[in-house]
Amino acid sequence: MTPRPFTRREFLAENALGIGTIALATMLQRENLLATPPNIPRAQLKFDLKPKDPHFAPKARAMISLFMHGGPSHMDLTDPKPELTRLDGKSYTGDVDYSFASDASRNLLGSPWKFQKHGQCGTELSELLPHTARIVDDLCLIRSMHSGHNGHEVSIRYINSGVPAVIGRPSLGSWLTYALGTASENLPAYMVLSDPNGYPVDTMSNWSNGWLPSLYQGTVLRAKEPRVLNLNPPAHLRGDAQRNYLELLSTLNSNHIARLPGENALEARIASYELAARMQTAAKEAFDITGESEATRKLYGLDQDETREYGTRCLIARRLVERGVRFVQILLAGQPWDTHENLREALPKICRRTDQPAAALVTDLKQRGLLDTTVVHWGGEIGRLPLTQVRGSKPGRDHNGQGFSTWVAGGGFKPGIVYGQTDEVGHRAVVDRVTANDYQATLLHLFGLDHNRLIYHHAGREQKLTNDRPSKVVSAVLS
């Protein structure tokens, strides 16, 4: 049978929860009258890099991360193990998770390098770190770091963005700039000093903004001069011509964004282009180290082939935080600390490249009164196993995320202390273990931020750096 057509009254009655509801929702949205859950702000969010108030009074205002990709061998550098030396060549009886079982062994490998106490604090360091030894009274050395994972990428993402293995989350630098903005109007808040030999392992994940607005992504500088391309306009556009052009562009952008309120990606892109215009003068001055004294250049090792390149980047990092940049990452190509083989030659080589510049950065910041408010971080994503790995003709060490070392200085960290402990051969953190999330919570605390209150709404939930994982502020390492 042919169904009887609806009357208008019947149609509206039958669809009260259908088309009518959609129309009502559309009108309410236009008037900003839609109900929202109580934990989600109703006001239209705006994203910028203007300075923002922290949750409480901060001690740190900037951070420089010297990330040592590949996993420095703690028992050869920062964590002396006399028992491991005594048991050299003996079979290890504990449980081991190998990354490369095909060339693994259970033979313990004692460190071939000597350790000695340094400074007033008496912290023991390897002979491979003579320059770090000179600043040991300024360092908070954590010997009980723990990622619980042996892989590079999974551990980098854990330490850098809060959750193991998960790709696409914001990095620590992005969280800090989102939360606090920057004191510099003419330079990016978050800058990445890349290695001339290429990107580090896990590439762009190291400085990703994830699902935060793109304004908070790290700005990657070129490894060689010019650090930023196209800072100078063509001759025919300089002066009044450029000013008129930028004023017109600003007007067009303002009109465009006014027609599209709430388009965060568009707002971030416009802000990035405006910042790029302001960088034309400020960036060139910040990257120009020719005015630095001969003593400063020598301090960073710019007079030596082995240390010149890394030392230059460390010096530029100091100049950037002086000018209000919030977060600076200095990265290494690949994973040079990944000493699976030829430990006796590979480890001294990377130490010679980085030891003097890293120590110089701490010394220079302290001399200029900046260390009190600037955190300097040195460390990798994992450590190494206390066992011999037989790959090729010369032995090395496999990955170890169960216990390793990192050091931090300045910004409210307690100087001249050692915190935590690994077992007698350096395999596992056994006293005062510090997870990646503990480290993040502690850093945020020094910046005046409660890790439980630093929130971004994404995918229908409150997102955090520590992602509601078990996390604690390690108060024992704070001044």
Summary of the structure (lengths in Angstrom):
residues: 479
radius of gyration: 26.3
end to end distance: 85.4
largest distance: 98.8
contacts: 1544
relative contact order: 0.20
helix: 37%
strand: 16%
